Amino acid sequence: MAICCWRVCSNWPTKRGVTGFGALKRTHIHVGDWDQMPPKNRYIVWEGPSELCSLSGFIANGRVHAHMTASDGERTMGGHLEPETIVLYLCEIVIQIVEDLPLRRVMTEDQLPLLRRR
């Protein structure tokens, strides 16, 4: 799913917002391990059908930064969308072009990638 977003948007010169929902076969996310600075990514793979309850984020300079929440009815997980997430049979995603979005990504002294106004 994320691979699709990257392929579609990698050559667009403007920034995009992304939102969506659907049904997943595999959920692959990463979350920050906040016990240390800078935090390290912890990757979670959840095999089996789940409901993509929400997807939101943006695409800038060909890179997807989206957060998602998924549930199988018994448990729920959320985190950053990873390319190895697989759609089961349906995923509806809206990609909106946002002109003149005055944001850029800047690394802090702690190596955290933060958005700042241009």
C-alpha positions in Angstrom: 0.0 0.0 0.0 2.7 2.5 0.9 4.8 1.3 -2.1 1.8 2.3 -4.3 1.7 5.8 -2.7 5.4 6.2 -3.2 5.3 5.1 -6.9 2.3 7.4 -7.6 3.6 10.4 -5.9 7.4 10.3 -6.2 7.5 12.6 -9.2 4.9 15.1 -8.2 6.4 18.6 -7.5 3.8 19.7 -4.9 3.0 18.4 -1.5 0.1 16.0 -0.9 -2.2 15.1 1.9 -3.3 11.4 2.1 -6.2 9.8 4.0 -8.0 6.5 3.6 -9.5 3.3 5.0 -10.0 -0.3 3.9 -9.2 -4.0 4.5 -5.7 -5.3 5.1 -4.1 -8.8 4.6 -0.9 -7.8 6.4 -0.3 -4.8 8.6 3.3 -3.5 8.8 4.0 -0.5 11.0 6.7 1.1 13.0 6.5 2.9 16.3 9.0 4.9 18.2 10.8 3.3 21.1 10.7 6.4 23.3 12.8 5.0 26.1 15.9 6.5 24.5 16.9 9.6 22.6 16.9 9.7 19.7 14.1 7.1 19.6 14.7 4.0 17.6 12.0 2.5 15.4 10.4 -0.8 16.5 8.8 -2.7 13.6 5.6 -4.7 14.0 4.1 -7.1 11.5 0.5 -8.3 12.0 -0.5 -11.2 9.6 -4.1 -11.8 9.0 -7.2 -9.8 8.0 -7.8 -6.5 9.7 -9.8 -3.3 9.2 -7.8 -0.2 8.2 -9.8 2.2 10.4 -7.9 5.3 9.5 -4.9 6.4 7.5 -3.7 10.0 7.5 -0.5 11.8 6.6 1.2 13.6 3.8 3.6 13.0 0.9 6.4 15.4 0.3 9.5 15.0 -1.9 8.3 11.5 -2.9 8.2 10.3 0.7 5.1 9.0 2.5 4.7 9.9 6.2 1.4 8.4 7.2 0.0 7.1 10.5 -2.6 4.4 10.5 -4.9 2.5 12.9 -6.0 -1.1 12.2 -8.2 -3.6 14.1 -9.2 -7.2 13.8 -12.1 -6.7 16.2 -10.2 -8.1 19.1 -7.1 -5.9 19.2 -6.1 -2.5 17.7 -2.7 -1.2 16.7 -1.5 2.1 15.3 1.8 3.5 14.1 3.6 4.7 11.0 2.6 3.0 7.7 5.3 0.7 6.2 5.6 -0.4 2.5 5.1 -4.0 3.3 1.5 -3.5 4.4 -0.8 -5.5 2.0 -4.3 -4.7 1.0 -6.7 -7.6 1.4 -9.3 -6.6 -1.2 -10.2 -2.9 -0.9 -8.4 0.2 0.2 -9.8 3.6 -0.6 -7.2 6.4 -0.5 -7.7 10.1 -1.2 -4.6 12.0 -2.2 -5.1 15.8 -2.2 -2.6 18.3 -3.7 -1.9 21.1 -1.2 -0.4 24.1 -3.0 2.1 26.3 -1.2 2.3 24.2 1.9 5.0 26.2 3.8 6.6 23.2 5.6 10.0 21.5 5.5 11.5 18.7 7.5 14.4 19.6 9.8 16.5 17.4 12.0 16.9 18.5 15.6 20.0 18.2 17.7 18.5 14.9 19.1 18.1 13.6 15.5 14.3 14.0 15.5 12.8 14.9 12.1 10.4 17.8 12.8 8.2 19.8 10.5 9.0 23.5 10.4 7.6 26.5 8.5 9.7 27.6 5.6 
